[in-house]
C-alpha cells in the first residue's frame, strides 16, 4: 500500500529540487540592496552550488545503483533541508557560498535517482515524465514568488528557513508513507536497450551535445529571469513579491509544455521532436535580447515553454534506449553534463551583465547555443534507422 505514494513523492522531490536551487537568484536582489554590493558581484556566490548540483550527480547515481535508490531519496530530502537551514544563518558572503554549495551537493541526488525510479516501470512513459517535469517547473515558479514574498514580509533569511523545514518534513513523510521497492534487478548484459552499440554511441553523443547546450540555456534563463524582470518589467511592478509573481506566472504556464511534450513523445519520433524544440528556441531567444514591458513578458512565456519542453524529451531518450539497471548511472552522466556545464551560466551572466549590452548579450549567446541543439538533432537516428540496426545486436 505504501508504494502507491512513490510517484507523488518523486514529483514533490522534483518540485523541491528546483525550488531550493533558485532561492538565491531572487534573494540576491535583496542582498544587493542590503549589503550595498552590485548584482554581478554577489550572483557568483551561487556558483559552487550549481557546480555541485552537476558534479555530485555521478556519485549519487553510482550509490543509487550499488546501495539503494530509496535511501538516496531519503538522504536527498533531509540533506537539502539541513543545508538550506544552515544557509539561513549565514552572516557573510563566504558562508552563503558554502551553504549554497552544500545545498547543491544534496540537490544533485534527485535527477539521477528520482528520474531512474520514475521511469523504471511506468504505464505511460511520456506522461510520467511530462507530469514530473511539470512539478519540477512549478518548483521554479514557486521559488520566485515564495522567496519574494518571504523577503518582503520577514526578511531574506526566512527564504532559506521555510523551504528547509518543509524539505525535512517531506523526508519524514517519505519514510513513513513510501515503501522501499528494493534493489534494482540485474537483467541486461549491455547498457543499450533494443539498439546496437554503434547506434547507442550515436544517440548518447547527440544527447550529450543537446544536454550541454540545453543545460546552459535552461540555467541561464532561470537564474537570470528575476533580474531580467527587475530591469525590464519595472513598469509592471515595483516589489520583490511582484517580480516573483511575474516569474511564477511565466514558469507555471510554461510548465505545462512538459505535459504536452509527454503526450507528443507517445505519438512522434524523438528525432522530430528534438528538431522542433531547437528550431523554436532560436528566434524566441533572439527576440528576448531586445524587448521589455509586455512584449518581453509574452516572449518570455513562449521562450520558457520551448526550453522546459526539452527536459522530458532528454530523459525520455534515456528511458527508451538504456536498460533499467544502468539508468541511474547514465542519468548521472547526463545531468553532470547538463548541470555541470550549465554552471558556467552564473559567471557568464555576471560578466555579460557588466557589459554595455547587458542581458541583450546573454540572450544572443543563448540563441547561438539553441542553434547547436537544432543542428545536433538533425543527426539523431530516426525510428527506421533504429529498427534497421536491431538485427546487428541480436
Sine and cosine of phi, psi and omega as CSV:
sin_phi,cos_phi,sin_psi,cos_psi,sin_omega,cos_omega
0.00,0.00,-0.58,0.81,-0.01,-1.00
-0.87,0.49,-0.55,0.84,-0.11,-0.99
-0.91,0.42,-0.34,0.94,0.03,-1.00
-0.88,0.47,-0.37,0.93,-0.03,-1.00
-1.00,-0.04,0.00,1.00,-0.08,-1.00
-0.88,0.48,-0.78,0.62,-0.06,-1.00
-0.89,0.46,-0.71,0.70,0.07,-1.00
-0.84,0.55,-0.62,0.78,0.01,-1.00
-0.96,0.28,-0.51,0.86,0.10,-1.00
-0.93,0.38,-0.63,0.78,0.06,-1.00
-0.92,0.40,-0.67,0.74,0.05,-1.00
-0.88,0.47,-0.65,0.76,0.02,-1.00
-0.88,0.48,-0.62,0.79,0.02,-1.00
-0.91,0.41,-0.65,0.76,0.06,-1.00
-0.87,0.49,-0.76,0.65,-0.03,-1.00
-0.90,0.43,-0.61,0.80,-0.04,-1.00
-0.86,0.51,-0.75,0.67,-0.02,-1.00
-0.98,0.21,-0.49,0.87,0.03,-1.00
-0.89,0.45,-0.75,0.66,-0.10,-0.99
-0.93,0.37,-0.49,0.87,-0.01,-1.00
-0.97,0.23,-0.25,0.97,-0.03,-1.00
-0.90,-0.44,0.30,0.95,0.12,-0.99
-0.93,0.37,-0.74,0.67,-0.11,-0.99
-0.91,0.42,-0.63,0.78,0.03,-1.00
-0.84,0.54,-0.37,0.93,0.12,-0.99
-1.00,-0.04,-0.64,0.77,0.03,-1.00
-0.86,0.51,-0.57,0.82,-0.07,-1.00
-0.88,0.47,-0.41,0.91,0.04,-1.00
-0.91,0.42,-0.64,0.77,0.03,-1.00
-0.97,0.25,-0.64,0.77,0.00,-1.00
-0.89,0.46,-0.60,0.80,0.01,-1.00
-0.87,0.50,-0.61,0.79,0.02,-1.00
-0.98,0.20,-0.71,0.71,-0.06,-1.00
-0.92,0.38,-0.64,0.77,-0.07,-1.00
-1.00,-0.07,-0.09,1.00,0.02,-1.00
0.91,0.42,0.57,0.82,0.00,-1.00
-0.86,-0.52,0.50,-0.87,-0.04,-1.00
-0.94,0.33,0.47,-0.88,0.04,-1.00
-0.81,0.59,-0.70,0.71,-0.06,-1.00
-0.91,0.42,-0.35,0.94,0.02,-1.00
-1.00,0.06,-0.59,0.81,-0.07,-1.00
-1.00,0.07,-0.53,0.85,-0.04,-1.00
-0.83,0.56,-0.63,0.78,0.01,-1.00
-0.88,0.48,-0.18,0.98,0.09,-1.00
-0.87,0.49,-0.39,0.92,0.00,-1.00
-0.99,0.13,-0.14,0.99,-0.11,-0.99
-0.86,0.52,-0.72,0.70,-0.01,-1.00
-0.86,0.51,-0.63,0.78,0.02,-1.00
-0.90,0.43,-0.66,0.75,-0.01,-1.00
-0.95,0.30,-0.55,0.83,0.09,-1.00
-0.91,0.42,-0.72,0.70,0.02,-1.00
-0.90,0.44,-0.58,0.81,0.02,-1.00
-0.84,0.55,-0.57,0.82,0.04,-1.00
-1.00,-0.02,-0.75,0.66,-0.13,-0.99
-0.89,0.46,-0.62,0.78,-0.07,-1.00
-0.99,0.12,0.07,1.00,0.09,-1.00
-0.92,0.39,-0.57,0.82,-0.02,-1.00
-0.91,0.40,-0.79,0.61,0.06,-1.00
-0.89,0.46,-0.52,0.85,0.04,-1.00
-0.90,0.43,-0.70,0.71,0.02,-1.00
-0.91,0.42,-0.63,0.77,0.01,-1.00
-0.91,0.42,-0.71,0.71,0.02,-1.00
-0.90,0.44,-0.60,0.80,0.01,-1.00
-0.89,0.46,-0.68,0.73,-0.02,-1.00
-0.97,0.23,-0.47,0.88,-0.07,-1.00
-0.97,-0.25,-0.28,0.96,0.00,-1.00
-0.89,-0.45,-0.98,0.18,-0.02,-1.00
-0.21,-0.98,0.82,-0.57,0.09,-1.00
-0.91,0.40,-0.65,0.76,-0.03,-1.00
-0.88,0.48,-0.74,0.67,-0.02,-1.00
-0.92,0.38,-0.56,0.83,0.05,-1.00
-0.90,0.43,-0.58,0.81,0.05,-1.00
-0.92,0.39,-0.59,0.81,0.07,-1.00
-0.90,0.43,-0.68,0.74,0.05,-1.00
-0.87,0.49,-0.63,0.78,0.02,-1.00
-0.84,0.54,-0.80,0.60,-0.05,-1.00
-0.87,0.49,-0.76,0.65,-0.04,-1.00
-0.95,0.31,-0.56,0.83,-0.03,-1.00
-0.92,0.40,-0.76,0.65,-0.01,-1.00
-0.93,0.38,-0.54,0.84,0.03,-1.00
-0.89,0.45,-0.75,0.67,0.00,-1.00
-0.91,0.41,-0.63,0.77,-0.02,-1.00
-0.91,0.41,-0.66,0.75,0.04,-1.00
-0.90,0.44,-0.66,0.75,-0.02,-1.00
-0.89,0.46,-0.66,0.75,0.05,-1.00
-0.90,0.43,-0.65,0.76,0.00,-1.00
-0.88,0.47,-0.57,0.82,0.00,-1.00
-0.89,0.46,-0.37,0.93,0.02,-1.00
-1.00,-0.01,0.01,1.00,-0.07,-1.00
-0.87,0.49,0.61,-0.80,0.02,-1.00
-0.82,-0.57,0.08,1.00,0.01,-1.00
-0.51,-0.86,0.32,-0.95,0.00,-1.00
-0.84,0.54,-0.66,0.75,-0.05,-1.00
-0.92,0.39,-0.52,0.86,0.04,-1.00
-0.94,0.34,-0.61,0.79,0.08,-1.00
-0.90,0.44,-0.70,0.72,0.01,-1.00
-0.87,0.50,-0.67,0.75,0.01,-1.00
-0.91,0.40,-0.69,0.73,0.01,-1.00
-0.90,0.44,-0.65,0.76,0.02,-1.00
-0.93,0.38,-0.58,0.81,0.05,-1.00
-0.91,0.42,-0.69,0.72,0.04,-1.00
-0.89,0.45,-0.62,0.78,0.06,-1.00
-0.87,0.49,-0.68,0.74,0.02,-1.00
-0.89,0.45,-0.57,0.82,0.02,-1.00
-0.86,0.51,-0.75,0.67,-0.03,-1.00
-0.97,0.22,-0.55,0.83,0.03,-1.00
-0.91,0.42,-0.44,0.90,0.00,-1.00
-0.89,0.45,-0.32,0.95,-0.04,-1.00
-0.92,0.40,-0.60,0.80,-0.23,-0.97
-0.87,0.50,-0.82,0.58,-0.18,-0.98
-0.89,0.45,-0.75,0.66,0.03,-1.00
-0.94,0.34,-0.44,0.90,-0.07,-1.00
-0.99,-0.11,-0.80,0.60,-0.04,-1.00
-0.90,0.44,-0.68,0.73,0.00,-1.00
-0.92,0.38,-0.62,0.79,0.05,-1.00
-0.88,0.48,-0.65,0.76,0.05,-1.00
-0.92,0.40,-0.62,0.78,-0.05,-1.00
-0.91,0.42,-0.67,0.74,-0.12,-0.99
-1.00,-0.06,0.13,0.99,-0.06,-1.00
-0.90,0.43,-0.61,0.79,0.02,-1.00
-0.37,-0.93,0.83,0.55,0.00,-1.00
-0.98,0.18,0.52,-0.85,0.07,-1.00
-0.96,0.30,-0.52,0.85,0.01,-1.00
-0.67,-0.74,0.99,-0.13,-0.11,-0.99
-0.85,0.52,-0.75,0.67,-0.05,-1.00
-0.86,0.51,-0.73,0.69,-0.03,-1.00
-0.94,0.33,-0.57,0.82,0.04,-1.00
-0.88,0.48,-0.71,0.71,0.02,-1.00
-0.94,0.33,-0.60,0.80,0.00,-1.00
-0.89,0.45,-0.74,0.67,-0.01,-1.00
-0.94,0.35,-0.59,0.81,0.07,-1.00
-0.89,0.45,-0.65,0.76,0.05,-1.00
-0.90,0.43,-0.60,0.80,0.06,-1.00
-0.85,0.52,-0.72,0.69,0.01,-1.00
-0.90,0.44,-0.62,0.78,0.04,-1.00
-0.88,0.47,-0.67,0.74,-0.01,-1.00
-0.96,0.28,-0.44,0.90,0.14,-0.99
-0.91,0.41,-0.50,0.87,0.10,-0.99
-0.89,0.45,-0.64,0.77,0.08,-1.00
-0.87,0.50,-0.70,0.71,-0.03,-1.00
-0.92,0.40,-0.73,0.69,-0.02,-1.00
-0.91,0.41,-0.52,0.86,0.01,-1.00
-0.85,0.52,-0.71,0.71,-0.05,-1.00
-0.92,0.38,-0.76,0.65,-0.11,-0.99
-0.97,0.24,-0.63,0.78,0.01,-1.00
-0.92,0.39,-0.71,0.70,0.02,-1.00
-0.89,0.47,-0.71,0.71,0.02,-1.00
-0.87,0.49,-0.68,0.74,-0.01,-1.00
-0.92,0.39,-0.72,0.70,-0.01,-1.00
-0.89,0.46,-0.62,0.79,0.03,-1.00
-0.90,0.44,-0.69,0.72,-0.02,-1.00
-0.93,0.36,-0.56,0.83,-0.10,-0.99
-1.00,0.01,-0.70,0.71,-0.12,-0.99
-0.76,-0.65,0.08,1.00,0.02,-1.00
0.98,-0.17,0.28,-0.96,-0.13,-0.99
-0.93,0.37,-0.44,0.90,-0.03,-1.00
-0.89,0.45,-0.60,0.80,-0.01,-1.00
-0.92,0.40,-0.35,0.94,0.05,-1.00
-0.92,0.40,-0.34,0.94,0.11,-0.99
-0.99,-0.12,-0.64,0.77,-0.06,-1.00
-0.89,0.46,-0.74,0.68,-0.12,-0.99
-0.89,0.45,-0.80,0.59,0.03,-1.00
-0.91,0.42,-0.44,0.90,0.06,-1.00
-0.91,0.42,-0.72,0.70,0.03,-1.00
-0.91,0.42,-0.67,0.75,0.00,-1.00
-0.89,0.45,-0.61,0.79,0.01,-1.00
-0.91,0.42,-0.69,0.73,0.02,-1.00
-0.93,0.37,-0.58,0.81,0.07,-1.00
-0.90,0.44,-0.63,0.78,0.04,-1.00
-0.90,0.43,-0.58,0.82,0.04,-1.00
-0.89,0.45,-0.67,0.74,0.04,-1.00
-0.88,0.47,-0.72,0.69,0.00,-1.00
-0.90,0.45,-0.61,0.79,0.02,-1.00
-0.86,0.50,-0.72,0.69,-0.01,-1.00
-0.92,0.40,-0.54,0.84,-0.03,-1.00
-0.99,0.17,-0.54,0.84,-0.18,-0.98
-0.95,-0.32,-0.27,0.96,-0.04,-1.00
-0.92,-0.40,0.80,-0.60,0.02,-1.00
-0.99,0.14,0.50,-0.86,0.05,-1.00
-0.95,0.30,0.89,-0.45,-0.02,-1.00
-0.95,0.30,-0.11,0.99,0.03,-1.00
1.00,0.00,0.02,-1.00,-0.04,-1.00
-0.93,0.36,0.36,-0.93,0.02,-1.00
-0.97,0.24,0.73,-0.68,0.01,-1.00
-0.94,0.35,0.68,-0.73,0.02,-1.00
-1.00,-0.10,0.98,-0.19,-0.09,-1.00
-0.85,-0.52,-0.38,0.93,-0.11,-0.99
-0.97,-0.24,0.62,-0.78,0.03,-1.00
-1.00,0.03,-0.22,0.97,-0.02,-1.00
-0.68,-0.73,0.32,-0.95,-0.03,-1.00
-0.95,0.32,-0.55,0.84,-0.03,-1.00
-0.97,0.22,0.55,-0.83,0.01,-1.00
-0.87,-0.50,0.92,-0.39,0.02,-1.00
0.95,0.30,0.15,0.99,0.01,-1.00
-0.71,-0.71,0.42,-0.91,0.03,-1.00
-0.99,0.15,0.13,-0.99,-0.10,-0.99
-0.89,0.45,-0.65,0.76,-0.04,-1.00
-0.91,0.42,-0.70,0.71,0.01,-1.00
-0.92,0.39,-0.61,0.79,0.03,-1.00
-0.89,0.45,-0.64,0.77,0.02,-1.00
-0.90,0.43,-0.63,0.78,0.04,-1.00
-0.90,0.44,-0.72,0.69,0.01,-1.00
-0.87,0.49,-0.71,0.70,-0.07,-1.00
-0.92,0.39,-0.64,0.77,0.00,-1.00
-0.90,0.44,-0.70,0.72,0.00,-1.00
-0.93,0.38,-0.63,0.78,0.03,-1.00
-0.88,0.48,-0.65,0.76,-0.01,-1.00
-0.92,0.39,-0.61,0.79,0.05,-1.00
-0.90,0.43,-0.75,0.66,0.01,-1.00
-0.90,0.44,-0.60,0.80,0.01,-1.00
-0.92,0.40,-0.70,0.72,-0.02,-1.00
-0.90,0.43,-0.78,0.63,-0.01,-1.00
-0.92,0.39,-0.68,0.73,0.02,-1.00
-0.90,0.43,-0.56,0.83,0.02,-1.00
-0.91,0.42,-0.66,0.75,0.03,-1.00
-0.91,0.41,-0.66,0.75,0.02,-1.00
-0.89,0.46,-0.74,0.67,-0.02,-1.00
-0.88,0.47,-0.77,0.64,-0.07,-1.00
-0.92,0.40,-0.64,0.77,-0.02,-1.00
-0.90,0.44,-0.72,0.70,-0.04,-1.00
-0.93,0.36,-0.66,0.75,-0.04,-1.00
-0.95,0.31,-0.60,0.80,0.03,-1.00
-0.94,0.33,-0.66,0.76,-0.11,-0.99
-0.99,0.14,-0.36,0.93,-0.18,-0.98
-0.82,0.57,-0.70,0.71,0.04,-1.00
-0.85,0.53,-0.66,0.75,0.01,-1.00
-0.95,0.30,-0.61,0.79,0.06,-1.00
-0.86,0.51,-0.73,0.68,0.01,-1.00
-0.92,0.38,-0.58,0.81,0.03,-1.00
-0.87,0.49,-0.60,0.80,-0.03,-1.00
-1.00,0.09,-0.65,0.76,-0.20,-0.98
-0.98,-0.20,-0.25,0.97,-0.02,-1.00
-0.88,-0.47,0.41,0.91,-0.01,-1.00
-0.89,0.45,-0.38,0.92,0.05,-1.00
-0.94,0.35,-0.31,0.95,-0.04,-1.00
-0.99,-0.14,-0.45,0.89,-0.02,-1.00
-0.39,-0.92,0.45,-0.89,-0.04,-1.00
-0.84,-0.55,0.03,1.00,-0.10,-1.00
-0.89,-0.45,0.32,-0.95,0.07,-1.00
-0.88,0.48,-0.70,0.72,-0.01,-1.00
-0.93,0.38,-0.52,0.86,0.04,-1.00
-0.93,0.38,-0.69,0.73,0.07,-1.00
-0.89,0.46,-0.70,0.72,0.03,-1.00
-0.87,0.49,-0.61,0.79,0.01,-1.00
-0.91,0.41,-0.63,0.77,0.03,-1.00
-0.92,0.40,-0.68,0.73,0.05,-1.00
-0.89,0.46,-0.68,0.74,0.00,-1.00
-0.89,0.46,-0.65,0.76,0.03,-1.00
-0.86,0.51,-0.74,0.67,-0.01,-1.00
-0.89,0.45,-0.73,0.68,-0.05,-1.00
-0.92,0.39,-0.61,0.79,-0.04,-1.00
-0.91,0.41,-0.71,0.71,0.01,-1.00
-0.93,0.36,-0.70,0.72,-0.03,-1.00
-0.91,0.42,-0.43,0.90,-0.02,-1.00
-0.86,0.51,-0.50,0.86,-0.03,-1.00
-0.94,0.35,-0.19,0.98,0.11,-0.99
-0.89,0.45,-0.46,0.89,0.02,-1.00
-0.95,0.31,-0.60,0.80,0.08,-1.00
-0.91,0.40,-0.67,0.74,0.06,-1.00
-0.87,0.49,-0.69,0.72,0.03,-1.00
-0.89,0.45,-0.60,0.80,0.06,-1.00
-0.87,0.50,-0.63,0.77,0.05,-1.00
-0.92,0.38,-0.69,0.72,-0.03,-1.00
-0.91,0.41,-0.53,0.85,0.00,-1.00
-0.89,0.46,-0.45,0.89,0.02,-1.00
-0.99,0.13,-0.14,0.99,-0.11,-0.99
-0.86,-0.51,-0.43,0.90,-0.09,-1.00
-0.81,-0.59,0.32,-0.95,0.02,-1.00
-0.93,0.37,0.54,-0.84,0.05,-1.00
-0.85,0.53,-0.65,0.76,-0.04,-1.00
-0.85,0.53,-0.75,0.66,-0.05,-1.00
-0.92,0.40,-0.60,0.80,0.02,-1.00
-0.93,0.36,-0.63,0.77,0.03,-1.00
-0.89,0.45,-0.68,0.74,0.02,-1.00
-0.88,0.47,-0.71,0.70,-0.02,-1.00
-0.88,0.47,-0.69,0.72,-0.01,-1.00
-0.89,0.46,-0.71,0.70,0.00,-1.00
-0.90,0.43,-0.64,0.77,-0.04,-1.00
-0.92,0.39,-0.61,0.80,-0.02,-1.00
-0.95,0.30,-0.59,0.81,-0.07,-1.00
-0.91,0.42,-0.58,0.82,-0.13,-0.99
-0.84,0.53,-0.84,0.54,-0.05,-1.00
-0.92,0.38,-0.50,0.87,-0.01,-1.00
-0.94,0.34,-0.68,0.74,0.05,-1.00
-0.91,0.42,-0.61,0.79,0.04,-1.00
-0.91,0.42,-0.63,0.77,0.01,-1.00
-0.93,0.38,-0.61,0.79,-0.02,-1.00
-0.90,0.43,-0.31,0.95,-0.04,-1.00
-0.91,0.42,-0.44,0.90,-0.16,-0.99
-0.84,-0.54,-0.14,0.99,-0.13,-0.99
-1.00,0.01,0.35,-0.94,0.16,-0.99
-0.53,-0.85,0.06,-1.00,0.01,-1.00
0.90,0.43,-0.52,-0.86,-0.04,-1.00
-0.86,0.51,-0.66,0.75,0.04,-1.00
-0.85,0.52,-0.62,0.79,0.03,-1.00
-0.91,0.42,-0.65,0.76,0.01,-1.00
-0.88,0.47,-0.68,0.73,0.00,-1.00
-0.91,0.42,-0.71,0.70,0.00,-1.00
-0.92,0.39,-0.62,0.79,0.03,-1.00
-0.86,0.50,-0.63,0.78,0.01,-1.00
-0.90,0.45,-0.76,0.65,0.00,-1.00
-0.91,0.41,-0.64,0.77,0.01,-1.00
-0.88,0.48,-0.72,0.69,-0.03,-1.00
-0.94,0.35,-0.50,0.87,0.09,-1.00
-0.88,0.47,-0.69,0.73,0.01,-1.00
-0.92,0.38,-0.62,0.78,-0.01,-1.00
-0.94,0.33,-0.71,0.70,0.00,-1.00
-0.91,0.41,-0.56,0.83,-0.04,-1.00
-0.90,0.43,-0.37,0.93,-0.02,-1.00
-0.97,0.26,-0.41,0.91,-0.15,-0.99
-0.91,0.42,-0.82,0.58,0.01,-1.00
-0.90,0.43,-0.43,0.90,0.04,-1.00
-0.90,0.44,-0.71,0.70,0.02,-1.00
-0.90,0.43,-0.68,0.73,0.03,-1.00
-0.93,0.37,-0.56,0.83,0.03,-1.00
-0.90,0.44,-0.56,0.83,0.04,-1.00
-0.89,0.45,-0.69,0.72,0.04,-1.00
-0.89,0.45,-0.71,0.71,-0.02,-1.00
-0.89,0.45,-0.57,0.82,-0.07,-1.00
-0.98,0.18,-0.56,0.83,-0.16,-0.99
-0.92,-0.39,-0.06,1.00,-0.04,-1.00
-0.89,-0.45,0.72,-0.69,0.03,-1.00
-0.89,0.46,0.53,-0.85,-0.15,-0.99
-0.83,0.55,-0.69,0.73,-0.08,-1.00
-0.93,0.36,-0.18,0.98,0.04,-1.00
-0.96,-0.28,-0.10,1.00,-0.17,-0.99
-0.90,0.43,-0.66,0.75,-0.01,-1.00
-0.87,0.49,-0.65,0.76,0.00,-1.00
-0.95,0.32,-0.66,0.75,0.03,-1.00
-0.92,0.39,-0.66,0.75,0.06,-1.00
-0.89,0.45,-0.57,0.82,0.02,-1.00
-0.91,0.42,-0.64,0.77,0.05,-1.00
-0.91,0.42,-0.70,0.72,0.01,-1.00
-0.85,0.52,-0.69,0.72,-0.05,-1.00
-0.98,0.18,-0.41,0.91,0.16,-0.99
-0.89,0.45,-0.69,0.72,0.03,-1.00
-0.92,0.39,-0.76,0.65,-0.05,-1.00
-0.88,0.47,-0.79,0.61,-0.10,-0.99
-1.00,0.07,-0.51,0.86,0.03,-1.00
-0.94,0.35,-0.78,0.62,0.05,-1.00
-0.89,0.45,-0.59,0.81,-0.02,-1.00
-0.90,0.44,-0.32,0.95,0.00,-1.00
-0.90,0.43,-0.33,0.94,0.05,-1.00
-0.93,0.37,-0.22,0.98,0.02,-1.00
-0.86,0.50,-0.62,0.79,-0.06,-1.00
-0.90,0.43,-0.83,0.56,0.05,-1.00
-0.91,0.41,-0.52,0.86,0.02,-1.00
-0.89,0.45,-0.71,0.70,0.02,-1.00
-0.89,0.45,-0.69,0.72,-0.02,-1.00
-0.87,0.49,-0.68,0.74,-0.02,-1.00
-0.94,0.33,-0.76,0.65,-0.06,-1.00
-0.93,0.36,-0.48,0.88,0.01,-1.00
-0.92,0.40,-0.44,0.90,0.02,-1.00
-0.98,0.18,-0.23,0.97,-0.02,-1.00
-0.98,0.20,0.18,-0.98,-0.03,-1.00
-0.88,0.48,-0.59,0.81,-0.02,-1.00
-0.97,0.23,-0.40,0.91,0.00,-1.00
0.86,0.50,-0.76,-0.65,-0.05,-1.00
-0.93,0.37,-0.30,0.95,0.09,-1.00
-0.87,0.50,-0.66,0.75,0.02,-1.00
-0.94,0.34,-0.58,0.81,0.04,-1.00
-0.87,0.49,-0.76,0.65,-0.04,-1.00
-0.93,0.38,-0.50,0.87,0.05,-1.00
-0.90,0.43,-0.67,0.74,0.05,-1.00
-0.90,0.44,-0.66,0.75,-0.01,-1.00
-0.91,0.41,-0.56,0.83,0.05,-1.00
-0.90,0.43,-0.61,0.79,0.05,-1.00
-0.90,0.43,-0.66,0.75,0.04,-1.00
-0.90,0.43,-0.59,0.81,0.06,-1.00
-0.90,0.44,-0.57,0.82,0.09,-1.00
-0.88,0.48,-0.62,0.78,0.02,-1.00
-0.91,0.41,-0.62,0.78,0.06,-1.00
-0.88,0.48,-0.72,0.70,0.00,-1.00
-0.88,0.47,-0.72,0.70,-0.03,-1.00
-0.91,0.42,-0.67,0.74,0.01,-1.00
-0.90,0.44,-0.57,0.82,-0.01,-1.00
-0.90,0.43,-0.46,0.89,0.01,-1.00
-0.89,0.45,-0.41,0.91,-0.04,-1.00
-0.99,-0.13,0.02,1.00,0.03,-1.00
-0.93,0.36,0.69,-0.72,-0.04,-1.00
-0.90,0.43,0.66,-0.75,0.04,-1.00
-0.98,0.22,0.17,-0.98,0.02,-1.00
-0.87,0.49,-0.61,0.79,0.00,-1.00
-0.91,0.42,-0.65,0.76,0.02,-1.00
-0.92,0.40,-0.61,0.79,0.02,-1.00
-0.92,0.40,-0.69,0.73,0.01,-1.00
-0.90,0.44,-0.65,0.76,0.00,-1.00
-0.91,0.42,-0.50,0.87,-0.04,-1.00
-0.99,0.14,-0.28,0.96,-0.08,-1.00
-0.87,0.49,-0.69,0.72,-0.03,-1.00
-0.84,0.54,-0.51,0.86,-0.01,-1.00
-0.92,0.40,-0.38,0.93,-0.03,-1.00
-1.00,0.02,-0.16,0.99,-0.06,-1.00
-1.00,0.07,0.00,0.00,0.00,0.00
